[in-house]
Amino acid sequence: MERVALLRSLSTCSSSASRRLLIPRRSRPGLVFSSLQNYKQRVQFLSGFAPLRWPKATSFVSSARMRRNFSFSPRAISTSSQPAVGDLNAREDIADKLGFEKVSEQFISECKSNAILYKHKKTGAEIISVTNDDENKVFGIVFRTPPKDSTGIPHILEHSVLCGSRKYPLKEPFVELLKGSLNTFLNAFTYPDRTCYPVASTNTKDFYNLIDVYLDAVFFPKCVEDFQTFQQEGWHYELNDPVEEISFKGVVFNEMKGSLFPENTYGVDSGGDPSVIPQLTFEEFKEFHCKYYHPSNARIWFYGDDDPVERLRILSTYLDQFEPSPAPNESRIVPQKLFKLPVRVVEKYPAGEGGDLKKKHMVCVNWLLSEGPLNLETELTLGFLDHLLLGTPASPVRRILLESGLGDAIVGGGMEDELLQPHFSVGLKGVAKDDIAKVENLIMDTLRSLAEDGFTTEAVEASMNTIEFSLRENNTGSFPRGLSLMLRSVGKWIYDRDPFEPLKYEKPLRSLKERIDKEGSKAVFSPIIQKFILDNPHRVSVEMQPDPDKASQDEANEKEILQKVKANMTEEDLAELARATQELRLKQETPDSPEALKSVPSLSLQDIPRKPTHVPTKIGEVSGVKVLRHDLFTNDVIYAEVVFDMAPLRKGLLQLVPLFCQSLLEMGTNDMNFVQLNQLIGRKTGGISVYPFTSSLRGKVDPCTKLIVRGKAMSGKVEDLFTLINRILQDVQLTDLQRFKQFISQSKARMESRLRGSGHGIAAVRMDAKLNVAGWISEQTGGISYFNFLQDLEKRVDENWDEISSSLQETVDLSFLGKVALLI
């Protein structure tokens, strides 16, 4: 089962969110792994084929990728005034007395924040203290944790340090902490080369409580002295009775149940390979913590409107207890040298028995782009290029691959730059074996054509507007802004580079725009394609072949290993193992003592504001339509939702709704094909989306069911926004059979990934369907029933296209000719 830290039943987030945020990012699974992701072995790192989960809460804008779905929170941080000189001098004096020296200070206009980089004089720990008017305060501590093998030490430690500590000796203090906390974020991330522990809260006392629990957990965990925690979180042999078979158990071992970087730390799996995890010893586990979980190896981040002096006071009480360590030298990441010739990797992956395996192959082509660091403008240019190539349904590489009919869905993360060296990946899943070479050739031919011909003016203008809009808006949705900024900064900071550089996009953005205006987009992007991709010999092509016997063979191999282990045990050994199994289970089932429970800090009613946050709302009417208006500071961005009643839809149309919503934006209109439509949306707005909304109503049997059209634009272009929404709703052409077949294939591929990677979520949706009408609707449009519907629809779409097209048009007529509620 997935877990947030140790919280088995509270999983909310994935560390694939951990991306540097220089360029907005498409919400596609990437190549950074965490404790909340289901790892495959070795090749997944470079292929991106693992069923990585990308929860909505962490699909935020990030470097080198543009997300396709937009968040539309109207809230924005107000401009923070810079502190007076006298205040700064006083703070520096206090910082010096607390044991910190100021390394540098900058006002980051892009995020309206004052940022100071400190160094703890005794241990060398580095701290960034960011102050502004954002009430959603963020703290994070990051350790560089490069693994030497695939035993999963970083991942197991991430779980284990949160199993109680010196001051908080509970089995799972965070379960208790959540009962009395107002946190807006609480999690831990395992990367291939670092481990992050971030928290956020809008309540100052709660924020400092969370910080204290986290600092005590990482620096003074019980797990380094408790072998049973290592067994529980990592791995152990389990035997209930000496006459039974031995099995492997352990949270990380069960969670986990070559390459682009073969010569450095990225060539192994930081999450852990199930076949290698049992080689990890408790002594190695303790040694890893002692070496890397040290202030000398730490990067610490503060952000928000709390007292910057209090931050340093809290830190000094912990950091002063340590002596300097050589960990920073031992944890430094060595770059991977570029290959001289391309490499090909062929691996098998477990495929379900009984299914059609003819079109279950996957292929991904990957490039490591550089041995050394790139300057900010080059990174920005690569980010724009990535958006041009893959960022929207109209982007040429994405469109051509999907329209080829060679596969069902795009795989590969596009441009990834959150590790030491950037890389680019793209491919297809759902490919026939005989078409593997065709896919690879199509990728190369498309890139060559783009390098030779360049991009259209409309495409460049749309990409430029979309990315610049998102950068300036800095809208991270429900994800704390301070955490998104931290993850940007750490992407450079962790490699001993300038931590402020990723936060400052204005100068390189202006420079890039000037180059494009002066030289033309082809002169800017074509040499980049040629240099970093086409002429780059460090190319790794990965082919994944379906194998219905692999899972059973892996299970048989594990069973054989365990049989040998048992055969080498005496009767006394087996009895002792059964006793230890029962002892561990008893410990897990025994509640914490009342004394231990009292150690966990909590908030009282006096710590909670009596007045709720007030959102100003004006209710009006325009042409008989109810209008709600919220006057908030939004940096001149207008956010709008047009809400339509979905109740008039007959039952037979319900399961078409998700595909219908996609068709509205990706099928084209009377006078524009879908490429032109997407480019116009990109040039004139910050994005438009269409989606269904369903919710139960207290005391009522019938649910609330709506179709919501959501959009955003600068205030000067609000007329363009509503003109486009009207054109989409009134002039959409729902007659393109080939496009609709692509939507079916993509949706089916996404559902297959959900079934493999988030089976518990699918099961929960199925159970909810029994509780109320809203749950039943959600299951019909996003559960097993919907997956079965897609499989059937794929078979009959060619024969029944006229009927299906008519149903789509009927949905338009029934939905958009009804009542409208408009929110601006």
Buried (B, 14 or more C-beta within 10 A) or exposed (E): EBBBBBBEEBBBBBBBBBBBBBBBBBBBBBBBBBBBBBBBBBBBBBBBBBBBBBBBBBBBBBBBBBBBEBBBBBBBBEEBEEBEEEEBEEBBEBBEEBBBEBEEBBEBEBBBBBBBBBBBBBBBBBBBBBBBEBBBBBBBBBBBBBBEBBBBBBBBBBBBBBBBBEBBBBBBBBBBBBEBBBBBBBBBBBBBBBBBBBBBBBBBBBBBBBBBBBBBBBBBBBBBEBBBBBBBBBBBBBBBEBEEEBBBBBBBBEBBBBBBBBEBBBBBBBBBBBBBBBEBEBEBBBEBBEBBBBBBBBBBBBBBBBEBBEBBEBBBEBBBEBEBBEBBEEBEBEBBEBBEEEBEBEBBBBBEEEEEBEBBBBBBBBBBBBEEBBEBBBBBBBBBBBBBBBBBBBBBBBBBBBEBEBBBBBBBBBBBBBBBBBBBBBBBBBBBBEBBEBBBEBBBEBBBEBBEEBBBEBBBBBBBBBBBBBBBBBBBBBBBBBBBBBBBBBBBBBBEBBBBBBBBBEEBBEBBEEBBEEEBBBEBBBEBBBBBBBEBEBBBBBBBBBBBEBBEEBEEEBEEBBEEBBEEBEEEBBBBBBEBBEEBEEBEEEEBEEEBBEBBBBBEEEBEEEEEEEEEEEEEEEEEEBBBEEEEEBBEBBBBBBBBBBBBBEEEBBBBBBBBBBBBBBBBBEEBBBBBBBBBBBBBBBBBBBBBEBEBEEEEEEBBBBBBBBBBBBEEBBEBBBEBBEBBBEEBBBBBEEBBBBBBBBBBBBBBBBBBBBEEBBEBBBEBBEEBBBBBBBBBBBBBBBBEBBEEBBEEBEEEBEEBBEBBBBBBEBBBEBEBBBBB
